[in-house]
Amino acid sequence: MKFDDAVWGVLIAALGAVLLVYVQGFPTIPGQHVGAGLFPGVVGAGLAGCGLVLLGRGLRARRADGGRQAWIRLPGWAGSPRHAAAFGVLVAVNLLYLLAVDRLGFVLTGVVYLGATMIALGVRPSRALPLAVVLTLAIHFCFYKLLRVPLPWGLLQPVAW
């Protein structure tokens, strides 16, 4: 999907404005002129400024071509049933992860996530499923043991290592 630069400009400028408003509630450091909101405020101002520049350039480009281009253009693959189904699977596994990871646990959800994604993208199931198991366990090891990030165990709590 291709968004016109003017659309991206509005979105980025709005994000910067929201960030600027949000950081106003950050606490200040007593005796200092700067506080916790300084750096996020600078980033928000930069986003808003860049968004406005992008909006201006996008509108100028639209005016130059007579406004013939669509605001949003779908890519060529959007008409392919196979590719549209793969995109649907990608959206579905992300929703599944968000909704089910606490109950099922990272390992089970990760295997389903990676397996379904690989199969949807054309990997044979005989390769995708073992690879999903190995990769999920490797990711779990890296986060849980090396980085000490607690991951939900869910149904596997009785056998947690």
Number of C-alpha atoms within 10 A of each C-alpha: 10 11 12 19 21 22 16 17 24 19 17 22 23 17 17 24 19 14 20 22 12 14 17 14 10 12 11 14 10 8 6 7 8 12 13 14 18 16 12 17 19 14 15 24 19 17 22 24 17 17 25 20 17 21 22 16 15 18 17 14 16 18 11 10 9 9 12 9 11 11 13 12 11 11 9 9 12 13 10 10 10 14 15 13 14 19 16 12 18 19 12 15 20 13 13 14 18 11 12 16 20 15 14 18 18 24 23 20 23 22 21 19 22 20 25 21 22 20 17 20 16 11 14 12 15 9 12 20 19 13 16 22 18 13 17 22 17 12 15 19 14 13 14 15 12 9 10 10 12 10 14 17 20 18 16 15 11 8 7 9 8
